[in-house]
Amino acid sequence: MDFACVEVKLAVELDGVSHLVRKSADKERAQFLKSAGWSVIQFWNTEVYDDLEPVREAIYRACVERAKSG
């Protein structure tokens, strides 16, 4: 997990090439967080570097939706 909003239990994972060899560990961590009531959203580093605004919007929308349902 790279960032989190504790208020709405949203975890943000930014993945790069190093995560290709850690898929299993990342999947286990995401499943653990989900079992604890968290939502996990993932983005590739290239999405952040090349087109940040849609990533920011997706994170914002996820926070709003989690706040509504929480």
mmCIF file of the N, C-alpha and C atoms, coordinates in Angstrom:
data_MODEL
# 
_entry.id   MODEL 
# 
loop_
_atom_site.group_PDB 
_atom_site.id 
_atom_site.type_symbol 
_atom_site.label_atom_id 
_atom_site.label_alt_id 
_atom_site.label_comp_id 
_atom_site.label_asym_id 
_atom_site.label_entity_id 
_atom_site.label_seq_id 
_atom_site.pdbx_PDB_ins_code 
_atom_site.Cartn_x 
_atom_site.Cartn_y 
_atom_site.Cartn_z 
_atom_site.occupancy 
_atom_site.B_iso_or_equiv 
_atom_site.pdbx_formal_charge 
_atom_site.auth_seq_id 
_atom_site.auth_comp_id 
_atom_site.auth_asym_id 
_atom_site.auth_atom_id 
_atom_site.pdbx_PDB_model_num 
ATOM 1   N N  . MET A 1 1  ? 0.860   -1.164  0.000   1.00 0.00 ? 1  MET A N  1 
ATOM 2   C CA . MET A 1 1  ? 0.000   0.000   0.000   1.00 0.00 ? 1  MET A CA 1 
ATOM 3   C C  . MET A 1 1  ? 0.906   1.227   0.000   1.00 0.00 ? 1  MET A C  1 
ATOM 4   N N  . ASP A 1 2  ? 0.564   2.162   -0.861  1.00 0.00 ? 2  ASP A N  1 
ATOM 5   C CA . ASP A 1 2  ? 1.376   3.361   -0.969  1.00 0.00 ? 2  ASP A CA 1 
ATOM 6   C C  . ASP A 1 2  ? 0.740   4.556   -0.263  1.00 0.00 ? 2  ASP A C  1 
ATOM 7   N N  . PHE A 1 3  ? -0.582  4.635   -0.335  1.00 0.00 ? 3  PHE A N  1 
ATOM 8   C CA . PHE A 1 3  ? -1.319  5.725   0.308   1.00 0.00 ? 3  PHE A CA 1 
ATOM 9   C C  . PHE A 1 3  ? -2.614  5.151   0.864   1.00 0.00 ? 3  PHE A C  1 
ATOM 10  N N  . ALA A 1 4  ? -3.160  5.831   1.853   1.00 0.00 ? 4  ALA A N  1 
ATOM 11  C CA . ALA A 1 4  ? -4.433  5.378   2.401   1.00 0.00 ? 4  ALA A CA 1 
ATOM 12  C C  . ALA A 1 4  ? -5.211  6.550   2.962   1.00 0.00 ? 4  ALA A C  1 
ATOM 13  N N  . CYS A 1 5  ? -6.525  6.428   2.902   1.00 0.00 ? 5  CYS A N  1 
ATOM 14  C CA . CYS A 1 5  ? -7.424  7.336   3.593   1.00 0.00 ? 5  CYS A CA 1 
ATOM 15  C C  . CYS A 1 5  ? -8.118  6.503   4.662   1.00 0.00 ? 5  CYS A C  1 
ATOM 16  N N  . VAL A 1 6  ? -7.695  6.697   5.885   1.00 0.00 ? 6  VAL A N  1 
ATOM 17  C CA . VAL A 1 6  ? -8.210  5.898   6.997   1.00 0.00 ? 6  VAL A CA 1 
ATOM 18  C C  . VAL A 1 6  ? -9.696  6.169   7.222   1.00 0.00 ? 6  VAL A C  1 
ATOM 19  N N  . GLU A 1 7  ? -10.115 7.408   7.048   1.00 0.00 ? 7  GLU A N  1 
ATOM 20  C CA . GLU A 1 7  ? -11.519 7.769   7.283   1.00 0.00 ? 7  GLU A CA 1 
ATOM 21  C C  . GLU A 1 7  ? -12.492 6.901   6.506   1.00 0.00 ? 7  GLU A C  1 
ATOM 22  N N  . VAL A 1 8  ? -12.147 6.594   5.251   1.00 0.00 ? 8  VAL A N  1 
ATOM 23  C CA . VAL A 1 8  ? -13.064 5.818   4.410   1.00 0.00 ? 8  VAL A CA 1 
ATOM 24  C C  . VAL A 1 8  ? -12.525 4.424   4.105   1.00 0.00 ? 8  VAL A C  1 
ATOM 25  N N  . LYS A 1 9  ? -11.421 4.074   4.739   1.00 0.00 ? 9  LYS A N  1 
ATOM 26  C CA . LYS A 1 9  ? -10.777 2.770   4.544   1.00 0.00 ? 9  LYS A CA 1 
ATOM 27  C C  . LYS A 1 9  ? -10.516 2.486   3.068   1.00 0.00 ? 9  LYS A C  1 
ATOM 28  N N  . LEU A 1 10 ? -9.758  3.391   2.441   1.00 0.00 ? 10 LEU A N  1 
ATOM 29  C CA . LEU A 1 10 ? -9.376  3.244   1.044   1.00 0.00 ? 10 LEU A CA 1 
ATOM 30  C C  . LEU A 1 10 ? -7.853  3.190   0.961   1.00 0.00 ? 10 LEU A C  1 
ATOM 31  N N  . ALA A 1 11 ? -7.345  2.139   0.366   1.00 0.00 ? 11 ALA A N  1 
ATOM 32  C CA . ALA A 1 11 ? -5.910  1.986   0.151   1.00 0.00 ? 11 ALA A CA 1 
ATOM 33  C C  . ALA A 1 11 ? -5.614  2.181   -1.336  1.00 0.00 ? 11 ALA A C  1 
ATOM 34  N N  . VAL A 1 12 ? -4.537  2.890   -1.619  1.00 0.00 ? 12 VAL A N  1 
ATOM 35  C CA . VAL A 1 12 ? -4.117  3.137   -2.994  1.00 0.00 ? 12 VAL A CA 1 
ATOM 36  C C  . VAL A 1 12 ? -2.759  2.482   -3.199  1.00 0.00 ? 12 VAL A C  1 
ATOM 37  N N  . GLU A 1 13 ? -2.693  1.627   -4.188  1.00 0.00 ? 13 GLU A N  1 
ATOM 38  C CA . GLU A 1 13 ? -1.464  0.903   -4.508  1.00 0.00 ? 13 GLU A CA 1 
ATOM 39  C C  . GLU A 1 13 ? -0.948  1.411   -5.849  1.00 0.00 ? 13 GLU A C  1 
ATOM 40  N N  . LEU A 1 14 ? 0.308   1.844   -5.866  1.00 0.00 ? 14 LEU A N  1 
ATOM 41  C CA . LEU A 1 14 ? 0.956   2.251   -7.107  1.00 0.00 ? 14 LEU A CA 1 
ATOM 42  C C  . LEU A 1 14 ? 1.947   1.167   -7.485  1.00 0.00 ? 14 LEU A C  1 
ATOM 43  N N  . ASP A 1 15 ? 1.764   0.602   -8.669  1.00 0.00 ? 15 ASP A N  1 
ATOM 44  C CA . ASP A 1 15 ? 2.574   -0.536  -9.082  1.00 0.00 ? 15 ASP A CA 1 
ATOM 45  C C  . ASP A 1 15 ? 3.518   -0.175  -10.215 1.00 0.00 ? 15 ASP A C  1 
ATOM 46  N N  . GLY A 1 16 ? 4.727   -0.650  -10.078 1.00 0.00 ? 16 GLY A N  1 
ATOM 47  C CA . GLY A 1 16 ? 5.727   -0.511  -11.127 1.00 0.00 ? 16 GLY A CA 1 
ATOM 48  C C  . GLY A 1 16 ? 6.261   -1.878  -11.482 1.00 0.00 ? 16 GLY A C  1 
ATOM 49  N N  . VAL A 1 17 ? 7.356   -1.891  -12.180 1.00 0.00 ? 17 VAL A N  1 
ATOM 50  C CA . VAL A 1 17 ? 7.958   -3.137  -12.635 1.00 0.00 ? 17 VAL A CA 1 
ATOM 51  C C  . VAL A 1 17 ? 8.291   -4.063  -11.469 1.00 0.00 ? 17 VAL A C  1 
ATOM 52  N N  . SER A 1 18 ? 8.708   -3.505  -10.346 1.00 0.00 ? 18 SER A N  1 
ATOM 53  C CA . SER A 1 18 ? 9.073   -4.339  -9.197  1.00 0.00 ? 18 SER A CA 1 
ATOM 54  C C  . SER A 1 18 ? 7.902   -5.164  -8.681  1.00 0.00 ? 18 SER A C  1 
ATOM 55  N N  . HIS A 1 19 ? 6.687   -4.724  -8.948  1.00 0.00 ? 19 HIS A N  1 
ATOM 56  C CA . HIS A 1 19 ? 5.508   -5.446  -8.469  1.00 0.00 ? 19 HIS A CA 1 
ATOM 57  C C  . HIS A 1 19 ? 5.188   -6.671  -9.307  1.00 0.00 ? 19 HIS A C  1 
ATOM 58  N N  . LEU A 1 20 ? 5.791   -6.762  -10.480 1.00 0.00 ? 20 LEU A N  1 
ATOM 59  C CA . LEU A 1 20 ? 5.539   -7.930  -11.331 1.00 0.00 ? 20 LEU A CA 1 
ATOM 60  C C  . LEU A 1 20 ? 6.019   -9.214  -10.667 1.00 0.00 ? 20 LEU A C  1 
ATOM 61  N N  . VAL A 1 21 ? 7.079   -9.121  -9.877  1.00 0.00 ? 21 VAL A N  1 
ATOM 62  C CA . VAL A 1 21 ? 7.595   -10.315 -9.194  1.00 0.00 ? 21 VAL A CA 1 
ATOM 63  C C  . VAL A 1 21 ? 6.969   -10.495 -7.817  1.00 0.00 ? 21 VAL A C  1 
ATOM 64  N N  . ARG A 1 22 ? 6.179   -9.527  -7.378  1.00 0.00 ? 22 ARG A N  1 
ATOM 65  C CA . ARG A 1 22 ? 5.545   -9.587  -6.058  1.00 0.00 ? 22 ARG A CA 1 
ATOM 66  C C  . ARG A 1 22 ? 4.032   -9.706  -6.157  1.00 0.00 ? 22 ARG A C  1 
ATOM 67  N N  . LYS A 1 23 ? 3.526   -10.190 -7.273  1.00 0.00 ? 23 LYS A N  1 
ATOM 68  C CA . LYS A 1 23 ? 2.072   -10.269 -7.472  1.00 0.00 ? 23 LYS A CA 1 
ATOM 69  C C  . LYS A 1 23 ? 1.378   -11.037 -6.359  1.00 0.00 ? 23 LYS A C  1 
ATOM 70  N N  . SER A 1 24 ? 1.954   -12.135 -5.960  1.00 0.00 ? 24 SER A N  1 
ATOM 71  C CA . SER A 1 24 ? 1.337   -12.974 -4.932  1.00 0.00 ? 24 SER A CA 1 
ATOM 72  C C  . SER A 1 24 ? 1.241   -12.234 -3.604  1.00 0.00 ? 24 SER A C  1 
ATOM 73  N N  . ALA A 1 25 ? 2.323   -11.598 -3.195  1.00 0.00 ? 25 ALA A N  1 
ATOM 74  C CA . ALA A 1 25 ? 2.326   -10.856 -1.930  1.00 0.00 ? 25 ALA A CA 1 
ATOM 75  C C  . ALA A 1 25 ? 1.356   -9.684  -1.988  1.00 0.00 ? 25 ALA A C  1 
ATOM 76  N N  . ASP A 1 26 ? 1.332   -8.985  -3.118  1.00 0.00 ? 26 ASP A N  1 
ATOM 77  C CA . ASP A 1 26 ? 0.405   -7.860  -3.274  1.00 0.00 ? 26 ASP A CA 1 
ATOM 78  C C  . ASP A 1 26 ? -1.041  -8.335  -3.206  1.00 0.00 ? 26 ASP A C  1 
ATOM 79  N N  . LYS A 1 27 ? -1.315  -9.467  -3.840  1.00 0.00 ? 27 LYS A N  1 
ATOM 80  C CA . LYS A 1 27 ? -2.678  -10.010 -3.836  1.00 0.00 ? 27 LYS A CA 1 
ATOM 81  C C  . LYS A 1 27 ? -3.097  -10.414 -2.423  1.00 0.00 ? 27 LYS A C  1 
ATOM 82  N N  . GLU A 1 28 ? -2.193  -11.035 -1.690  1.00 0.00 ? 28 GLU A N  1 
ATOM 83  C CA . GLU A 1 28 ? -2.490  -11.432 -0.303  1.00 0.00 ? 28 GLU A CA 1 
ATOM 84  C C  . GLU A 1 28 ? -2.767  -10.213 0.569   1.00 0.00 ? 28 GLU A C  1 
ATOM 85  N N  . ARG A 1 29 ? -1.962  -9.173  0.411   1.00 0.00 ? 29 ARG A N  1 
ATOM 86  C CA . ARG A 1 29 ? -2.163  -7.955  1.202   1.00 0.00 ? 29 ARG A CA 1 
ATOM 87  C C  . ARG A 1 29 ? -3.503  -7.322  0.867   1.00 0.00 ? 29 ARG A C  1 
ATOM 88  N N  . ALA A 1 30 ? -3.844  -7.266  -0.416  1.00 0.00 ? 30 ALA A N  1 
ATOM 89  C CA . ALA A 1 30 ? -5.123  -6.690  -0.827  1.00 0.00 ? 30 ALA A CA 1 
ATOM 90  C C  . ALA A 1 30 ? -6.288  -7.498  -0.269  1.00 0.00 ? 30 ALA A C  1 
ATOM 91  N N  . GLN A 1 31 ? -6.180  -8.811  -0.296  1.00 0.00 ? 31 GLN A N  1 
ATOM 92  C CA . GLN A 1 31 ? -7.243  -9.656  0.261   1.00 0.00 ? 31 GLN A CA 1 
ATOM 93  C C  . GLN A 1 31 ? -7.376  -9.436  1.764   1.00 0.00 ? 31 GLN A C  1 
ATOM 94  N N  . PHE A 1 32 ? -6.263  -9.297  2.458   1.00 0.00 ? 32 PHE A N  1 
ATOM 95  C CA . PHE A 1 32 ? -6.305  -9.038  3.895   1.00 0.00 ? 32 PHE A CA 1 
ATOM 96  C C  . PHE A 1 32 ? -7.009  -7.710  4.178   1.00 0.00 ? 32 PHE A C  1 
ATOM 97  N N  . LEU A 1 33 ? -6.629  -6.672  3.443   1.00 0.00 ? 33 LEU A N  1 
ATOM 98  C CA . LEU A 1 33 ? -7.257  -5.363  3.641   1.00 0.00 ? 33 LEU A CA 1 
ATOM 99  C C  . LEU A 1 33 ? -8.755  -5.418  3.353   1.00 0.00 ? 33 LEU A C  1 
ATOM 100 N N  . LYS A 1 34 ? -9.128  -6.091  2.283   1.00 0.00 ? 34 LYS A N  1 
ATOM 101 C CA . LYS A 1 34 ? -10.546 -6.216  1.938   1.00 0.00 ? 34 LYS A CA 1 
ATOM 102 C C  . LYS A 1 34 ? -11.312 -6.968  3.022   1.00 0.00 ? 34 LYS A C  1 
ATOM 103 N N  . SER A 1 35 ? -10.681 -7.980  3.605   1.00 0.00 ? 35 SER A N  1 
ATOM 104 C CA . SER A 1 35 ? -11.355 -8.726  4.670   1.00 0.00 ? 35 SER A CA 1 
ATOM 105 C C  . SER A 1 35 ? -11.549 -7.870  5.920   1.00 0.00 ? 35 SER A C  1 
ATOM 106 N N  . ALA A 1 36 ? -10.755 -6.808  6.045   1.00 0.00 ? 36 ALA A N  1 
ATOM 107 C CA . ALA A 1 36 ? -10.877 -5.884  7.176   1.00 0.00 ? 36 ALA A CA 1 
ATOM 108 C C  . ALA A 1 36 ? -11.770 -4.689  6.835   1.00 0.00 ? 36 ALA A C  1 
ATOM 109 N N  . GLY A 1 37 ? -12.461 -4.759  5.686   1.00 0.00 ? 37 GLY A N  1 
ATOM 110 C CA . GLY A 1 37 ? -13.398 -3.701  5.322   1.00 0.00 ? 37 GLY A CA 1 
ATOM 111 C C  . GLY A 1 37 ? -12.819 -2.584  4.477   1.00 0.00 ? 37 GLY A C  1 
ATOM 112 N N  . TRP A 1 38 ? -11.588 -2.744  4.028   1.00 0.00 ? 38 TRP A N  1 
ATOM 113 C CA . TRP A 1 38 ? -10.948 -1.728  3.200   1.00 0.00 ? 38 TRP A CA 1 
ATOM 114 C C  . TRP A 1 38 ? -11.240 -1.991  1.731   1.00 0.00 ? 38 TRP A C  1 
ATOM 115 N N  . SER A 1 39 ? -11.165 -0.934  0.955   1.00 0.00 ? 39 SER A N  1 
ATOM 116 C CA . SER A 1 39 ? -11.202 -1.040  -0.495  1.00 0.00 ? 39 SER A CA 1 
ATOM 117 C C  . SER A 1 39 ? -9.795  -0.723  -0.998  1.00 0.00 ? 39 SER A C  1 
ATOM 118 N N  . VAL A 1 40 ? -9.361  -1.437  -2.014  1.00 0.00 ? 40 VAL A N  1 
ATOM 119 C CA . VAL A 1 40 ? -8.017  -1.230  -2.555  1.00 0.00 ? 40 VAL A CA 1 
ATOM 120 C C  . VAL A 1 40 ? -8.144  -0.897  -4.036  1.00 0.00 ? 40 VAL A C  1 
ATOM 121 N N  . ILE A 1 41 ? -7.541  0.223   -4.439  1.00 0.00 ? 41 ILE A N  1 
ATOM 122 C CA . ILE A 1 41 ? -7.484  0.551   -5.860  1.00 0.00 ? 41 ILE A CA 1 
ATOM 123 C C  . ILE A 1 41 ? -6.024  0.610   -6.268  1.00 0.00 ? 41 ILE A C  1 
ATOM 124 N N  . GLN A 1 42 ? -5.775  0.178   -7.498  1.00 0.00 ? 42 GLN A N  1 
ATOM 125 C CA . GLN A 1 42 ? -4.401  0.080   -7.972  1.00 0.00 ? 42 GLN A CA 1 
ATOM 126 C C  . GLN A 1 42 ? -4.223  0.849   -9.270  1.00 0.00 ? 42 GLN A C  1 
ATOM 127 N N  . PHE A 1 43 ? -3.055  1.438   -9.399  1.00 0.00 ? 43 PHE A N  1 
ATOM 128 C CA . PHE A 1 43 ? -2.675  2.146   -10.615 1.00 0.00 ? 43 PHE A CA 1 
ATOM 129 C C  . PHE A 1 43 ? -1.230  1.794   -10.944 1.00 0.00 ? 43 PHE A C  1 
ATOM 130 N N  . TRP A 1 44 ? -0.914  1.783   -12.218 1.00 0.00 ? 44 TRP A N  1 
ATOM 131 C CA . TRP A 1 44 ? 0.469   1.621   -12.633 1.00 0.00 ? 44 TRP A CA 1 
ATOM 132 C C  . TRP A 1 44 ? 1.169   2.965   -12.491 1.00 0.00 ? 44 TRP A C  1 
ATOM 133 N N  . ASN A 1 45 ? 2.442   2.923   -12.153 1.00 0.00 ? 45 ASN A N  1 
ATOM 134 C CA . ASN A 1 45 ? 3.225   4.161   -12.047 1.00 0.00 ? 45 ASN A CA 1 
ATOM 135 C C  . ASN A 1 45 ? 3.116   4.995   -13.316 1.00 0.00 ? 45 ASN A C  1 
ATOM 136 N N  . THR A 1 46 ? 3.106   4.341   -14.466 1.00 0.00 ? 46 THR A N  1 
ATOM 137 C CA . THR A 1 46 ? 3.024   5.081   -15.727 1.00 0.00 ? 46 THR A CA 1 
ATOM 138 C C  . THR A 1 46 ? 1.735   5.882   -15.834 1.00 0.00 ? 46 THR A C  1 
ATOM 139 N N  . GLU A 1 47 ? 0.653   5.385   -15.249 1.00 0.00 ? 47 GLU A N  1 
ATOM 140 C CA . GLU A 1 47 ? -0.600  6.149   -15.245 1.00 0.00 ? 47 GLU A CA 1 
ATOM 141 C C  . GLU A 1 47 ? -0.429  7.445   -14.467 1.00 0.00 ? 47 GLU A C  1 
ATOM 142 N N  . VAL A 1 48 ? 0.275   7.356   -13.351 1.00 0.00 ? 48 VAL A N  1 
ATOM 143 C CA . VAL A 1 48 ? 0.501   8.533   -12.506 1.00 0.00 ? 48 VAL A CA 1 
ATOM 144 C C  . VAL A 1 48 ? 1.411   9.522   -13.216 1.00 0.00 ? 48 VAL A C  1 
ATOM 145 N N  . TYR A 1 49 ? 2.487   9.017   -13.810 1.00 0.00 ? 49 TYR A N  1 
ATOM 146 C CA . TYR A 1 49 ? 3.449   9.898   -14.482 1.00 0.00 ? 49 TYR A CA 1 
ATOM 147 C C  . TYR A 1 49 ? 2.886   10.510  -15.755 1.00 0.00 ? 49 TYR A C  1 
ATOM 148 N N  . ASP A 1 50 ? 2.145   9.716   -16.534 1.00 0.00 ? 50 ASP A N  1 
ATOM 149 C CA . ASP A 1 50 ? 1.719   10.161  -17.856 1.00 0.00 ? 50 ASP A CA 1 
ATOM 150 C C  . ASP A 1 50 ? 0.379   10.880  -17.880 1.00 0.00 ? 50 ASP A C  1 
ATOM 151 N N  . ASP A 1 51 ? -0.496  10.575  -16.920 1.00 0.00 ? 51 ASP A N  1 
ATOM 152 C CA . ASP A 1 51 ? -1.848  11.145  -16.963 1.00 0.00 ? 51 ASP A CA 1 
ATOM 153 C C  . ASP A 1 51 ? -2.424  11.198  -15.553 1.00 0.00 ? 51 ASP A C  1 
ATOM 154 N N  . LEU A 1 52 ? -1.890  12.058  -14.738 1.00 0.00 ? 52 LEU A N  1 
ATOM 155 C CA . LEU A 1 52 ? -2.226  12.112  -13.317 1.00 0.00 ? 52 LEU A CA 1 
ATOM 156 C C  . LEU A 1 52 ? -3.684  12.471  -13.038 1.00 0.00 ? 52 LEU A C  1 
ATOM 157 N N  . GLU A 1 53 ? -4.261  13.361  -13.810 1.00 0.00 ? 53 GLU A N  1 
ATOM 158 C CA . GLU A 1 53 ? -5.604  13.855  -13.487 1.00 0.00 ? 53 GLU A CA 1 
ATOM 159 C C  . GLU A 1 53 ? -6.658  12.743  -13.395 1.00 0.00 ? 53 GLU A C  1 
ATOM 160 N N  . PRO A 1 54 ? -6.721  11.799  -14.330 1.00 0.00 ? 54 PRO A N  1 
ATOM 161 C CA . PRO A 1 54 ? -7.707  10.710  -14.182 1.00 0.00 ? 54 PRO A CA 1 
ATOM 162 C C  . PRO A 1 54 ? -7.453  9.845   -12.944 1.00 0.00 ? 54 PRO A C  1 
ATOM 163 N N  . VAL A 1 55 ? -6.208  9.692   -12.564 1.00 0.00 ? 55 VAL A N  1 
ATOM 164 C CA . VAL A 1 55 ? -5.885  8.934   -11.348 1.00 0.00 ? 55 VAL A CA 1 
ATOM 165 C C  . VAL A 1 55 ? -6.407  9.687   -10.129 1.00 0.00 ? 55 VAL A C  1 
ATOM 166 N N  . ARG A 1 56 ? -6.148  10.964  -10.078 1.00 0.00 ? 56 ARG A N  1 
ATOM 167 C CA . ARG A 1 56 ? -6.648  11.784  -8.959  1.00 0.00 ? 56 ARG A CA 1 
ATOM 168 C C  . ARG A 1 56 ? -8.164  11.738  -8.892  1.00 0.00 ? 56 ARG A C  1 
ATOM 169 N N  . GLU A 1 57 ? -8.814  11.815  -10.043 1.00 0.00 ? 57 GLU A N  1 
ATOM 170 C CA . GLU A 1 57 ? -10.275 11.783  -10.087 1.00 0.00 ? 57 GLU A CA 1 
ATOM 171 C C  . GLU A 1 57 ? -10.807 10.431  -9.604  1.00 0.00 ? 57 GLU A C  1 
ATOM 172 N N  . ALA A 1 58 ? -10.162 9.350   -10.001 1.00 0.00 ? 58 ALA A N  1 
ATOM 173 C CA . ALA A 1 58 ? -10.596 8.015   -9.584  1.00 0.00 ? 58 ALA A CA 1 
ATOM 174 C C  . ALA A 1 58 ? -10.452 7.853   -8.071  1.00 0.00 ? 58 ALA A C  1 
ATOM 175 N N  . ILE A 1 59 ? -9.371  8.364   -7.515  1.00 0.00 ? 59 ILE A N  1 
ATOM 176 C CA . ILE A 1 59 ? -9.170  8.288   -6.060  1.00 0.00 ? 59 ILE A CA 1 
ATOM 177 C C  . ILE A 1 59 ? -10.231 9.117   -5.351  1.00 0.00 ? 59 ILE A C  1 
ATOM 178 N N  . TYR A 1 60 ? -10.487 10.314  -5.856  1.00 0.00 ? 60 TYR A N  1 
ATOM 179 C CA . TYR A 1 60 ? -11.514 11.177  -5.259  1.00 0.00 ? 60 TYR A CA 1 
ATOM 180 C C  . TYR A 1 60 ? -12.884 10.502  -5.299  1.00 0.00 ? 60 TYR A C  1 
ATOM 181 N N  . ARG A 1 61 ? -13.263 9.959   -6.463  1.00 0.00 ? 61 ARG A N  1 
ATOM 182 C CA . ARG A 1 61 ? -14.561 9.293   -6.606  1.00 0.00 ? 61 ARG A CA 1 
ATOM 183 C C  . ARG A 1 61 ? -14.674 8.103   -5.667  1.00 0.00 ? 61 ARG A C  1 
ATOM 184 N N  . ALA A 1 62 ? -13.591 7.346   -5.526  1.00 0.00 ? 62 ALA A N  1 
ATOM 185 C CA . ALA A 1 62 ? -13.602 6.193   -4.626  1.00 0.00 ? 62 ALA A CA 1 
ATOM 186 C C  . ALA A 1 62 ? -13.806 6.645   -3.179  1.00 0.00 ? 62 ALA A C  1 
ATOM 187 N N  . CYS A 1 63 ? -13.157 7.731   -2.796  1.00 0.00 ? 63 CYS A N  1 
ATOM 188 C CA . CYS A 1 63 ? -13.330 8.264   -1.433  1.00 0.00 ? 63 CYS A CA 1 
ATOM 189 C C  . CYS A 1 63 ? -14.777 8.709   -1.203  1.00 0.00 ? 63 CYS A C  1 
ATOM 190 N N  . VAL A 1 64 ? -15.335 9.405   -2.164  1.00 0.00 ? 64 VAL A N  1 
ATOM 191 C CA . VAL A 1 64 ? -16.723 9.881   -2.030  1.00 0.00 ? 64 VAL A CA 1 
ATOM 192 C C  . VAL A 1 64 ? -17.677 8.693   -1.909  1.00 0.00 ? 64 VAL A C  1 
ATOM 193 N N  . GLU A 1 65 ? -17.511 7.699   -2.765  1.00 0.00 ? 65 GLU A N  1 
ATOM 194 C CA . GLU A 1 65 ? -18.385 6.522   -2.719  1.00 0.00 ? 65 GLU A CA 1 
ATOM 195 C C  . GLU A 1 65 ? -18.250 5.772   -1.386  1.00 0.00 ? 65 GLU A C  1 
ATOM 196 N N  . ARG A 1 66 ? -17.026 5.635   -0.913  1.00 0.00 ? 66 ARG A N  1 
ATOM 197 C CA . ARG A 1 66 ? -16.817 4.942   0.369   1.00 0.00 ? 66 ARG A CA 1 
ATOM 198 C C  . ARG A 1 66 ? -17.448 5.747   1.509   1.00 0.00 ? 66 ARG A C  1 
ATOM 199 N N  . ALA A 1 67 ? -17.364 7.064   1.451   1.00 0.00 ? 67 ALA A N  1 
ATOM 200 C CA . ALA A 1 67 ? -17.940 7.911   2.498   1.00 0.00 ? 67 ALA A CA 1 
ATOM 201 C C  . ALA A 1 67 ? -19.465 7.776   2.502   1.00 0.00 ? 67 ALA A C  1 
ATOM 202 N N  . LYS A 1 68 ? -20.064 7.685   1.323   1.00 0.00 ? 68 LYS A N  1 
ATOM 203 C CA . LYS A 1 68 ? -21.520 7.541   1.216   1.00 0.00 ? 68 LYS A CA 1 
ATOM 204 C C  . LYS A 1 68 ? -21.989 6.201   1.779   1.00 0.00 ? 68 LYS A C  1 
ATOM 205 N N  . SER A 1 69 ? -21.205 5.166   1.550   1.00 0.00 ? 69 SER A N  1 
ATOM 206 C CA . SER A 1 69 ? -21.626 3.829   1.960   1.00 0.00 ? 69 SER A CA 1 
ATOM 207 C C  . SER A 1 69 ? -21.208 3.488   3.399   1.00 0.00 ? 69 SER A C  1 
ATOM 208 N N  . GLY A 1 70 ? -20.355 4.335   3.965   1.00 0.00 ? 70 GLY A N  1 
ATOM 209 C CA . GLY A 1 70 ? -19.827 4.029   5.296   1.00 0.00 ? 70 GLY A CA 1 
ATOM 210 C C  . GLY A 1 70 ? -20.660 4.539   6.373   1.00 0.00 ? 70 GLY A C  1 
# 
